[in-house]
Amino acid sequence: MDSFSYRDGELFVENLRVADVAAKVQTPCYVYSRATLEDHYDRLTAAFRPIAPLVCYSVKSSSNINVLRVLAERGAGMDVVSGGEVQRAAAAGVDMSRCVYAGVGKSDAEIAGAIDARIGLFNCESEEEFENIARIARAQNTTVRVALRVNPDVDPKTHRYTSTGKKETKFGVDLERARRFFATYGRDPHAKLEGLHLHIGSPIYTVDPYREAMTKTAALVDELARDGFTIRSIDLGGGFGADYESAQSPPLKEYADAIIPLAKPLYDKGVRFILEPGRTIVANAGILVVKVLYTKTSGDKRFIICDAGMNALLRPSHYGSFHFIWPVSPGASMTPARRTLDPKLPNTVPQDVVGPLCETGDFLALDRTLPASIKRGDLLAVFTAGAYGMSMASNYNSHPLPAEVIVSGSNAQLVRARETATSLFACELKPSAIDLAGSRA
Ligand SMILES: Cc1ncc(COP(=O)(O)O)c(C=O)c1O
Protein backbone atom coordinates (compact mmCIF):
# COMPACT_ATOMS: atom_id res chain seq x y z
CA MET A 1 0.00 0.00 0.00
CA ASP A 2 2.76 2.46 0.93
CA SER A 3 6.30 2.74 2.22
CA PHE A 4 5.50 4.02 5.73
CA SER A 5 5.80 1.25 8.31
CA TYR A 6 6.71 0.68 11.94
CA ARG A 7 9.86 -1.28 12.72
CA ASP A 8 10.81 -1.97 16.33
CA GLY A 9 8.37 0.68 17.49
CA GLU A 10 9.70 3.42 15.16
CA LEU A 11 8.00 4.81 12.04
CA PHE A 12 10.09 4.48 8.90
CA VAL A 13 9.65 6.08 5.49
CA GLU A 14 11.36 3.71 3.10
CA ASN A 15 14.77 3.16 4.81
CA LEU A 16 14.78 6.25 6.99
CA ARG A 17 13.42 6.91 10.45
CA VAL A 18 10.75 9.60 10.23
CA ALA A 19 12.03 10.97 13.56
CA ASP A 20 15.49 11.56 12.02
CA VAL A 21 14.01 13.39 9.02
CA ALA A 22 11.83 15.56 11.27
CA ALA A 23 14.79 16.34 13.54
CA LYS A 24 16.63 17.76 10.53
CA VAL A 25 13.86 19.79 8.90
CA GLN A 26 11.76 20.47 12.00
CA THR A 27 7.98 20.33 12.13
CA PRO A 28 5.42 20.68 10.74
CA CYS A 29 6.65 18.91 7.64
CA TYR A 30 5.24 16.79 4.88
CA VAL A 31 7.27 13.67 4.09
CA TYR A 32 6.66 11.82 0.82
CA SER A 33 7.89 8.43 -0.33
CA ARG A 34 9.15 8.39 -3.90
CA ALA A 35 8.78 4.60 -4.13
CA THR A 36 5.09 4.87 -3.20
CA LEU A 37 4.46 7.61 -5.75
CA GLU A 38 6.09 5.52 -8.46
CA ASP A 39 4.41 2.30 -7.39
CA HIS A 40 0.93 3.84 -7.43
CA TYR A 41 1.53 5.43 -10.82
CA ASP A 42 2.81 2.13 -12.22
CA ARG A 43 -0.11 0.14 -10.81
CA LEU A 44 -2.56 2.55 -12.40
CA THR A 45 -0.98 2.43 -15.84
CA ALA A 46 -0.72 -1.37 -15.64
CA ALA A 47 -4.38 -1.75 -14.62
CA PHE A 48 -5.61 0.39 -17.50
CA ARG A 49 -3.11 -0.87 -20.10
CA PRO A 50 -5.80 -2.33 -22.46
CA ILE A 51 -6.98 1.23 -23.18
CA ALA A 52 -3.47 2.81 -22.88
CA PRO A 53 -4.64 6.04 -21.24
CA LEU A 54 -2.63 9.22 -21.05
CA VAL A 55 -2.35 9.58 -17.26
CA CYS A 56 -2.54 13.27 -16.40
CA TYR A 57 -1.65 13.57 -12.73
CA SER A 58 -3.96 16.02 -11.00
CA VAL A 59 -1.59 18.78 -9.93
CA LYS A 60 -4.03 20.20 -7.40
CA SER A 61 -3.75 17.10 -5.22
CA SER A 62 -0.10 17.75 -4.37
CA SER A 63 1.59 20.38 -6.44
CA ASN A 64 5.24 20.50 -5.41
CA ILE A 65 7.18 20.63 -8.68
CA ASN A 66 9.46 17.87 -7.41
CA VAL A 67 6.45 15.58 -7.00
CA LEU A 68 5.44 16.52 -10.54
CA ARG A 69 8.96 15.72 -11.77
CA VAL A 70 8.89 12.22 -10.22
CA LEU A 71 5.68 11.43 -12.08
CA ALA A 72 6.64 13.20 -15.32
CA GLU A 73 9.83 11.11 -15.42
CA ARG A 74 7.53 8.08 -15.31
CA GLY A 75 5.61 9.37 -18.34
CA ALA A 76 2.76 11.25 -16.70
CA GLY A 77 1.12 14.27 -18.22
CA MET A 78 -0.62 16.76 -15.92
CA ASP A 79 -4.18 17.87 -15.21
CA VAL A 80 -4.03 21.57 -14.36
CA VAL A 81 -6.79 23.91 -13.20
CA SER A 82 -5.23 27.38 -13.11
CA GLY A 83 -2.60 29.57 -14.69
CA GLY A 84 -0.43 28.89 -11.63
CA GLU A 85 -0.65 25.15 -12.22
CA VAL A 86 0.17 25.61 -15.92
CA GLN A 87 3.32 27.40 -14.80
CA ARG A 88 4.12 24.74 -12.19
CA ALA A 89 3.87 22.01 -14.79
CA ALA A 90 6.11 24.00 -17.12
CA ALA A 91 8.60 24.64 -14.31
CA ALA A 92 8.70 20.90 -13.62
CA GLY A 93 9.66 20.36 -17.26
CA VAL A 94 6.46 18.52 -18.16
CA ASP A 95 5.68 18.14 -21.85
CA MET A 96 2.78 20.62 -22.14
CA SER A 97 1.23 18.72 -25.03
CA ARG A 98 0.52 16.01 -22.42
CA CYS A 99 -1.37 18.44 -20.17
CA VAL A 100 -5.11 19.08 -19.91
CA TYR A 101 -6.57 22.28 -18.50
CA ALA A 102 -9.91 22.10 -16.63
CA GLY A 103 -11.73 24.46 -14.27
CA VAL A 104 -14.99 26.43 -14.43
CA GLY A 105 -13.39 29.84 -14.14
CA LYS A 106 -10.43 30.31 -16.46
CA SER A 107 -9.61 34.01 -16.84
CA ASP A 108 -8.65 35.57 -20.18
CA ALA A 109 -5.03 35.87 -19.02
CA GLU A 110 -4.97 32.23 -17.92
CA ILE A 111 -6.38 31.04 -21.26
CA ALA A 112 -3.89 33.15 -23.21
CA GLY A 113 -1.05 31.88 -21.01
CA ALA A 114 -2.07 28.25 -21.53
CA ILE A 115 -2.23 28.78 -25.30
CA ASP A 116 1.25 30.33 -25.19
CA ALA A 117 2.46 27.34 -23.18
CA ARG A 118 0.97 25.07 -25.90
CA ILE A 119 -1.38 23.20 -23.59
CA GLY A 120 -2.52 19.87 -25.06
CA LEU A 121 -6.25 20.19 -24.41
CA PHE A 122 -8.69 22.64 -22.84
CA ASN A 123 -11.44 20.95 -20.85
CA CYS A 124 -14.20 23.48 -21.37
CA GLU A 125 -17.05 23.85 -18.89
CA SER A 126 -19.59 26.25 -20.45
CA GLU A 127 -20.78 27.93 -23.64
CA GLU A 128 -19.38 31.31 -22.61
CA GLU A 129 -16.03 29.78 -21.80
CA PHE A 130 -15.90 28.06 -25.20
CA GLU A 131 -16.62 31.33 -26.97
CA ASN A 132 -13.87 32.99 -24.95
CA ILE A 133 -11.31 30.28 -25.68
CA ALA A 134 -12.18 30.44 -29.39
CA ARG A 135 -11.98 34.25 -29.37
CA ILE A 136 -8.55 34.27 -27.70
CA ALA A 137 -7.21 31.52 -29.97
CA ARG A 138 -8.45 33.46 -33.01
CA ALA A 139 -6.79 36.64 -31.73
CA GLN A 140 -3.54 34.72 -31.31
CA ASN A 141 -4.05 33.34 -34.81
CA THR A 142 -3.79 29.79 -33.61
CA THR A 143 -5.85 26.64 -33.12
CA VAL A 144 -6.43 24.83 -29.83
CA ARG A 145 -7.96 21.46 -28.98
CA VAL A 146 -11.01 21.45 -26.73
CA ALA A 147 -12.95 18.76 -24.88
CA LEU A 148 -16.40 19.48 -23.49
CA ARG A 149 -16.79 18.66 -19.81
CA VAL A 150 -20.09 16.86 -19.52
CA ASN A 151 -22.00 16.36 -16.34
CA PRO A 152 -23.44 12.84 -16.52
CA ASP A 153 -25.70 13.32 -13.47
CA VAL A 154 -24.19 10.41 -11.58
CA ASP A 155 -24.07 10.21 -7.80
CA PRO A 156 -20.49 9.32 -6.76
CA LYS A 157 -21.62 8.82 -3.14
CA THR A 158 -18.98 11.00 -1.62
CA HIS A 159 -18.82 14.24 0.39
CA ARG A 160 -21.15 16.83 -1.11
CA TYR A 161 -18.28 19.33 -1.47
CA THR A 162 -16.39 16.92 -3.71
CA SER A 163 -19.34 15.47 -5.59
CA THR A 164 -18.97 17.02 -9.05
CA GLY A 165 -20.91 14.81 -11.45
CA LYS A 166 -24.47 15.65 -10.42
CA LYS A 167 -26.63 18.07 -12.35
CA GLU A 168 -26.93 20.59 -9.54
CA THR A 169 -23.16 21.18 -9.31
CA LYS A 170 -21.36 23.96 -11.15
CA PHE A 171 -19.27 21.62 -13.32
CA GLY A 172 -19.64 20.89 -17.02
CA VAL A 173 -22.82 20.91 -19.10
CA ASP A 174 -25.57 18.32 -18.80
CA LEU A 175 -25.90 15.57 -21.37
CA GLU A 176 -28.96 17.09 -23.05
CA ARG A 177 -27.08 20.35 -23.64
CA ALA A 178 -23.97 18.56 -24.87
CA ARG A 179 -25.49 17.75 -28.27
CA ARG A 180 -26.63 21.33 -28.74
CA PHE A 181 -23.14 22.45 -27.66
CA PHE A 182 -21.56 20.42 -30.46
CA ALA A 183 -24.18 21.60 -32.95
CA THR A 184 -23.35 25.22 -32.09
CA TYR A 185 -19.58 25.08 -31.66
CA GLY A 186 -18.46 21.79 -33.18
CA ARG A 187 -17.09 23.35 -36.37
CA ASP A 188 -15.15 26.25 -34.89
CA PRO A 189 -11.88 26.67 -36.83
CA HIS A 190 -9.82 27.99 -33.88
CA ALA A 191 -11.16 25.88 -31.02
CA LYS A 192 -11.40 22.31 -32.31
CA LEU A 193 -14.10 20.64 -30.25
CA GLU A 194 -13.11 16.99 -30.42
CA GLY A 195 -13.22 15.44 -26.94
CA LEU A 196 -15.41 14.73 -23.93
CA HIS A 197 -14.32 15.21 -20.33
CA LEU A 198 -15.92 14.14 -17.08
CA HIS A 199 -14.89 14.05 -13.46
CA ILE A 200 -17.69 12.88 -11.22
CA GLY A 201 -16.22 13.34 -7.75
CA SER A 202 -13.61 12.27 -5.26
CA PRO A 203 -12.96 9.97 -3.50
CA ILE A 204 -15.21 7.32 -5.05
CA TYR A 205 -14.99 3.98 -3.25
CA THR A 206 -17.27 1.95 -5.50
CA VAL A 207 -16.97 1.22 -9.18
CA ASP A 208 -20.63 1.61 -10.14
CA PRO A 209 -20.60 5.41 -10.55
CA TYR A 210 -17.79 5.01 -13.11
CA ARG A 211 -19.75 2.30 -14.91
CA GLU A 212 -22.82 4.52 -15.08
CA ALA A 213 -20.85 7.57 -16.21
CA MET A 214 -18.98 5.61 -18.88
CA THR A 215 -22.20 4.05 -20.17
CA LYS A 216 -23.83 7.47 -20.53
CA THR A 217 -20.71 8.88 -22.19
CA ALA A 218 -20.52 6.03 -24.71
CA ALA A 219 -24.17 6.67 -25.62
CA LEU A 220 -23.38 10.36 -26.12
CA VAL A 221 -20.45 9.48 -28.40
CA ASP A 222 -22.88 7.48 -30.58
CA GLU A 223 -25.41 10.30 -30.66
CA LEU A 224 -22.72 12.81 -31.61
CA ALA A 225 -21.49 10.47 -34.35
CA ARG A 226 -25.03 10.41 -35.74
CA ASP A 227 -24.94 14.22 -35.67
CA GLY A 228 -21.69 14.14 -37.65
CA PHE A 229 -19.16 14.76 -34.86
CA THR A 230 -16.24 12.44 -34.20
CA ILE A 231 -15.01 12.18 -30.62
CA ARG A 232 -11.25 11.68 -30.55
CA SER A 233 -10.61 11.70 -26.78
CA ILE A 234 -12.48 10.84 -23.60
CA ASP A 235 -11.06 12.07 -20.32
CA LEU A 236 -12.58 10.10 -17.45
CA GLY A 237 -11.21 12.38 -14.73
CA GLY A 238 -9.92 11.11 -11.41
CA GLY A 239 -11.58 10.24 -8.12
CA PHE A 240 -10.15 6.79 -7.40
CA GLY A 241 -9.94 6.20 -3.64
CA ALA A 242 -7.06 6.00 -1.18
CA ASP A 243 -6.57 4.02 2.02
CA TYR A 244 -7.32 6.50 4.78
CA GLU A 245 -8.01 3.36 6.82
CA SER A 246 -6.18 0.14 5.99
CA ALA A 247 -7.54 -1.46 2.80
CA GLN A 248 -10.38 1.08 2.51
CA SER A 249 -10.07 1.55 -1.23
CA PRO A 250 -10.68 -1.03 -3.95
CA PRO A 251 -7.50 -2.00 -5.82
CA LEU A 252 -7.02 0.03 -9.00
CA LYS A 253 -7.63 -3.11 -11.00
CA GLU A 254 -11.24 -3.18 -9.77
CA TYR A 255 -11.89 0.29 -11.17
CA ALA A 256 -10.16 -0.73 -14.39
CA ASP A 257 -12.16 -3.96 -14.67
CA ALA A 258 -15.38 -1.95 -14.43
CA ILE A 259 -14.38 0.74 -16.92
CA ILE A 260 -12.39 -1.15 -19.56
CA PRO A 261 -15.18 -3.35 -20.99
CA LEU A 262 -17.20 -0.19 -21.71
CA ALA A 263 -14.23 1.85 -22.94
CA LYS A 264 -12.42 -0.74 -25.06
CA PRO A 265 -14.87 -0.75 -28.03
CA LEU A 266 -14.35 3.01 -28.32
CA TYR A 267 -10.58 2.63 -27.91
CA ASP A 268 -10.61 0.08 -30.71
CA LYS A 269 -12.34 2.64 -32.91
CA GLY A 270 -9.53 5.14 -32.25
CA VAL A 271 -10.75 7.10 -29.21
CA ARG A 272 -7.82 8.09 -26.98
CA PHE A 273 -8.45 7.85 -23.22
CA ILE A 274 -7.18 10.21 -20.53
CA LEU A 275 -7.27 9.76 -16.73
CA GLU A 276 -6.70 12.50 -14.15
CA PRO A 277 -5.82 10.72 -10.91
CA GLY A 278 -4.46 12.64 -7.94
CA ARG A 279 -5.48 11.17 -4.60
CA THR A 280 -4.96 7.53 -5.50
CA ILE A 281 -1.35 8.26 -6.45
CA VAL A 282 -0.27 10.69 -3.78
CA ALA A 283 -2.51 10.40 -0.70
CA ASN A 284 -0.78 7.37 0.77
CA ALA A 285 2.58 8.58 -0.48
CA GLY A 286 2.69 11.38 2.08
CA ILE A 287 2.41 11.97 5.81
CA LEU A 288 2.27 15.17 7.81
CA VAL A 289 4.53 15.18 10.86
CA VAL A 290 3.58 17.50 13.71
CA LYS A 291 5.04 18.03 17.16
CA VAL A 292 3.09 18.01 20.40
CA LEU A 293 3.50 21.43 22.00
CA TYR A 294 1.29 20.83 25.04
CA THR A 295 -1.26 18.44 26.43
CA LYS A 296 -4.09 19.51 28.67
CA THR A 297 -7.37 18.39 30.13
CA SER A 298 -10.49 20.49 30.09
CA GLY A 299 -13.55 18.98 31.77
CA ASP A 300 -13.42 15.33 30.80
CA LYS A 301 -11.61 16.00 27.57
CA ARG A 302 -7.92 15.54 26.91
CA PHE A 303 -6.34 17.74 24.25
CA ILE A 304 -3.13 17.21 22.35
CA ILE A 305 -2.05 20.62 21.08
CA CYS A 306 0.25 20.39 18.06
CA ASP A 307 2.37 22.87 16.13
CA ALA A 308 0.01 22.63 13.13
CA GLY A 309 -3.67 21.98 12.57
CA MET A 310 -6.10 23.09 9.87
CA ASN A 311 -3.49 25.51 8.51
CA ALA A 312 -1.35 22.52 7.44
CA LEU A 313 -4.12 19.96 6.81
CA LEU A 314 -7.58 21.35 6.17
CA ARG A 315 -9.37 18.09 5.34
CA PRO A 316 -10.50 17.06 8.84
CA SER A 317 -12.16 20.39 9.60
CA HIS A 318 -13.35 21.16 6.05
CA TYR A 319 -14.71 17.75 5.03
CA GLY A 320 -14.86 15.93 8.37
CA SER A 321 -12.23 13.57 6.94
CA PHE A 322 -10.56 10.78 8.86
CA HIS A 323 -6.76 10.61 8.93
CA PHE A 324 -5.07 7.94 10.99
CA ILE A 325 -2.79 9.60 13.54
CA TRP A 326 -0.19 7.84 15.65
CA PRO A 327 3.08 8.68 17.41
CA VAL A 328 6.21 8.47 15.28
CA SER A 329 8.04 6.59 18.06
CA PRO A 330 5.37 4.66 19.98
CA GLY A 331 7.59 1.74 21.02
CA ALA A 332 7.11 -1.87 19.98
CA SER A 333 4.25 -2.62 22.36
CA MET A 334 2.18 0.30 21.05
CA THR A 335 2.65 -0.30 17.34
CA PRO A 336 -0.74 -0.42 15.57
CA ALA A 337 -1.48 -3.45 13.41
CA ARG A 338 -3.77 -1.46 11.11
CA ARG A 339 -4.61 2.17 10.48
CA THR A 340 -8.08 2.39 11.89
CA LEU A 341 -10.26 4.47 14.21
CA ASP A 342 -9.43 2.30 17.20
CA PRO A 343 -6.31 0.16 16.80
CA LYS A 344 -7.28 -1.79 19.96
CA LEU A 345 -4.13 -1.28 21.98
CA PRO A 346 -3.90 -0.98 25.78
CA ASN A 347 -3.47 2.32 27.65
CA THR A 348 -5.30 4.43 25.10
CA VAL A 349 -7.84 7.19 25.74
CA PRO A 350 -10.01 9.36 23.50
CA GLN A 351 -8.29 12.68 22.79
CA ASP A 352 -8.74 15.70 20.51
CA VAL A 353 -5.70 16.38 18.35
CA VAL A 354 -5.80 20.14 17.74
CA GLY A 355 -3.65 22.85 16.19
CA PRO A 356 -2.43 26.20 17.48
CA LEU A 357 -4.95 28.40 15.62
CA CYS A 358 -7.56 30.54 17.29
CA GLU A 359 -10.50 28.53 15.95
CA THR A 360 -12.49 25.77 17.62
CA GLY A 361 -12.60 24.20 14.15
CA ASP A 362 -8.81 23.86 14.18
CA PHE A 363 -8.35 20.13 14.65
CA LEU A 364 -6.76 17.11 13.04
CA ALA A 365 -8.91 14.56 14.89
CA LEU A 366 -11.68 14.59 17.49
CA ASP A 367 -12.23 11.97 20.20
CA ARG A 368 -9.49 9.83 18.73
CA THR A 369 -8.25 6.71 20.52
CA LEU A 370 -4.57 7.45 21.15
CA PRO A 371 -1.91 6.40 23.66
CA ALA A 372 -2.48 8.02 27.05
CA SER A 373 1.28 8.48 27.28
CA ILE A 374 1.50 11.12 24.51
CA LYS A 375 3.40 14.09 25.92
CA ARG A 376 4.95 17.44 25.09
CA GLY A 377 7.72 17.08 22.50
CA ASP A 378 6.40 13.84 20.93
CA LEU A 379 6.07 13.64 17.16
CA LEU A 380 2.80 12.51 15.60
CA ALA A 381 2.37 11.19 12.07
CA VAL A 382 -0.83 12.09 10.25
CA PHE A 383 -1.15 9.39 7.59
CA THR A 384 -2.55 9.51 4.05
CA ALA A 385 -1.96 13.25 4.01
CA GLY A 386 -0.19 13.46 0.65
CA ALA A 387 -3.28 14.50 -1.32
CA TYR A 388 -5.03 17.81 -0.67
CA GLY A 389 -2.73 18.34 2.31
CA MET A 390 0.05 20.75 1.47
CA SER A 391 -1.83 21.98 -1.60
CA MET A 392 -4.69 23.24 0.61
CA ALA A 393 -2.45 24.54 3.40
CA SER A 394 -2.66 28.21 4.33
CA ASN A 395 -0.82 30.91 6.23
CA TYR A 396 -3.81 31.53 8.52
CA ASN A 397 -2.70 33.11 11.81
CA SER A 398 0.56 33.92 9.95
CA HIS A 399 2.02 30.48 10.33
CA PRO A 400 4.66 29.67 7.71
CA LEU A 401 3.76 26.76 5.43
CA PRO A 402 5.27 23.36 6.34
CA ALA A 403 8.50 22.12 4.80
CA GLU A 404 8.29 19.26 2.29
CA VAL A 405 10.68 16.32 1.95
CA ILE A 406 10.85 13.49 -0.58
CA VAL A 407 12.54 10.29 0.61
CA SER A 408 13.93 7.74 -1.80
CA GLY A 409 15.48 4.67 -0.19
CA SER A 410 18.02 6.05 2.28
CA ASN A 411 18.10 9.54 0.77
CA ALA A 412 16.03 12.51 1.83
CA GLN A 413 15.65 15.72 -0.15
CA LEU A 414 14.20 18.96 1.16
CA VAL A 415 11.93 19.91 -1.75
CA ARG A 416 10.28 22.89 -0.13
CA ALA A 417 12.10 24.94 2.43
CA ARG A 418 10.07 26.10 5.39
CA GLU A 419 8.76 29.62 4.82
CA THR A 420 10.23 32.29 7.00
CA ALA A 421 8.13 34.74 8.97
CA THR A 422 9.41 37.61 6.79
CA SER A 423 8.53 35.88 3.52
CA LEU A 424 4.96 35.85 4.81
CA PHE A 425 4.58 39.59 4.55
CA ALA A 426 7.19 40.41 1.87
CA CYS A 427 4.43 41.51 -0.55
CA GLU A 428 3.13 43.96 2.05
CA LEU A 429 6.35 45.81 2.81
CA LYS A 430 6.22 48.45 0.11
CA PRO A 431 2.73 49.95 -0.28
CA SER A 432 2.47 51.92 -3.51
CA ALA A 433 -0.07 54.48 -4.63
CA ILE A 434 -2.60 53.31 -7.24
CA ASP A 435 -2.82 55.79 -10.08
CA LEU A 436 -6.55 56.39 -10.61
CA ALA A 437 -6.12 59.37 -12.90
CA GLY A 438 -8.71 59.10 -15.65
CA SER A 439 -11.06 56.93 -13.54
CA ARG A 440 -14.65 58.10 -13.18
CA ALA A 441 -15.24 60.55 -10.30
C1 LIG B 1 -11.31 17.94 -12.97
C2 LIG B 1 -10.63 17.11 -11.96
N1 LIG B 1 -9.87 16.09 -12.37
C3 LIG B 1 -9.21 15.31 -11.49
C4 LIG B 1 -9.30 15.51 -10.13
C5 LIG B 1 -8.52 14.62 -9.21
O1 LIG B 1 -9.30 13.89 -8.36
P1 LIG B 1 -8.63 12.80 -7.44
O2 LIG B 1 -7.53 13.45 -6.69
O3 LIG B 1 -9.69 12.32 -6.56
O4 LIG B 1 -8.12 11.71 -8.34
C6 LIG B 1 -10.09 16.57 -9.65
C7 LIG B 1 -10.23 16.78 -8.20
O5 LIG B 1 -11.01 17.50 -7.69
C8 LIG B 1 -10.77 17.39 -10.59
O6 LIG B 1 -11.52 18.42 -10.18
The ligand as an ORCA input file, in Angstrom:
! r2SCAN-3c Opt
* xyz 0 1
  C     -11.311     17.945    -12.974
  C     -10.626     17.113    -11.959
  N      -9.868     16.093    -12.369
  C      -9.210     15.306    -11.493
  C      -9.298     15.515    -10.131
  C      -8.522     14.620     -9.206
  O      -9.303     13.892     -8.365
  P      -8.632     12.798     -7.440
  O      -7.529     13.448     -6.690
  O      -9.688     12.319     -6.562
  O      -8.124     11.714     -8.339
  C     -10.094     16.566     -9.646
  C     -10.234     16.783     -8.204
  O     -11.009     17.497     -7.693
  C     -10.767     17.388    -10.587
  O     -11.515     18.418    -10.183
*
